[in-house]
Amino acid sequence: MSSIIKDQFLAPQGAQKIEWARRHMAVLAGIAVDFQRTQPFKGLRVALSIHLEAKTAYLAQVLHLGGAEVYATGSNPLSTQDDVCAALSESGVTVYATHACTDEEYHDYLCRALSTLPHVIIDDGGDMVHILHEEHPEWAVNVRGGCEETTTGVIRLRNRAQAGTLKFPMYNINDADCKHLFDNRYGTGQSVWDGIMRTTNLNVAGSTVVVAGYGWCGKGVSMRAKGLGAKVIVTEVDPVNAIEAIMDGFTVLPMTDAAPLGDLFITVTGCKDVVTPAHMLLMKEGAMMCNAGHFDVEVDVAGLREMAASSSEIRKNIEGFVLENGKTIYLLAQGRLVNLAAGDGHPVEIMDMSFALQAQCAALIAQETENTAADLYSVPIEVDADVALRKLKALGVDIDSLSEAQVTYLFG
């Protein structure tokens, strides 16, 4: 099948980006060598819904090197990079993705990838799984299983699994140690601030930043805000997370109390309606809002548009809204993922581990000879440990190992 991309002439630029990522993804590069030798995906089709940029493109290429017929589409209209898509389409991967596509086009691209009747899926947020369950279950006829790497997607999968409606096994990549301890915390922490700072070009030190959500992503965003000199307020609904935030040195308030204080609001909850029009009316003149959760539902953008007297694009990825009370507030990247819609996403070396987990678990699914029950599965401990050891080797770091006596003492 032919790819659907914006402009094939952008391929050389995209190829440079992918090569730069490859040079800094030693773990995945090592797995690529293994896959070329073992061909775990030979004769199989793999469909990916991912943020199509350089790092994910390399993951798609690694799966292709492992023998897969790969079909890739985006997982967010604003995170797709057209030059990367062009380069990826020249490397043997079929791509259906264009930057800033309409919601209808986005859905069509997903359907095109799934209509190939894949054997393995790699999802990012749960849209592929949704289509295979709610719209076109006939396209799931060959699906052996898949992987999901986001908190949002795992929540959706867990709901299906608990309801007994999940049609095939899925690996929960998000909760693996080599994912959430690094990707969610250090990756989100750095990339969110990269997106904000390159978009606004404003000073962070001395400002008041309100971080909604203190899971691993919220911890990372708050940590980097503090490091940049901001005063950080955390809002939470989980009492344990709230205590963690307090003991990490942050102020914890309900959003209603935080709304008049913040200069910048960042949502990282995975839930909807975290910042509502009622909160927006309490905000100070010039307050800015952005989202670092998967979907554009954490900030109530529809409610904001309905409430605002007027709106205008101030500069790329910044929209200003004049409210009924006369104040102007700003929304970054349309309320979509600010680190990807207004940046390049997580650091390459961080995603090296996350995508290594994806690749290894996808290979396990591809080689599954028995009918594994349809459920949500944790990443096997040995896979997590293998990725960690590969990463340490890439960093040139050695660690101790337990002696036989120590093993006996600890494990009997």
Secondary structure, DSSP 8 states (H G I E B T S, - for coil): ---B-S-GGGHHHHHHHHHHHHHT-HHHHHHHHHHHHH-TTTT-EEEEEE--SHHHHHHHHHHHHTT-EEEEEESSTTT--HHHHHHHHTTT-EEE--TT--HHHHHHHHHHHHTT--SEEEESSSHHHHIIIII-GGGGTT--EEEE-SHHHHHHHHHHHHHT---S-EEE-TTSHHHIIIIIIIIHHHHHHHHHHHHH----TT-EEEEE--SHHHHHHHHHHHHTT-EEEEE-S-HHHHHHHHHTT-EE--HHHHTTT-SEEEE-SS-S-SB-HHHHTTS-TT-EEEE-SSSTTSB-HHHHHHH-SEEEEEETTEEEEE-TTS-EEEEEGGGSBHHHHSS--S-HHHHHHHHHHHHHHHHHHHT--S---SSEEE--HHHHHHHHHHHHHHHT-------HHHHHHHH-
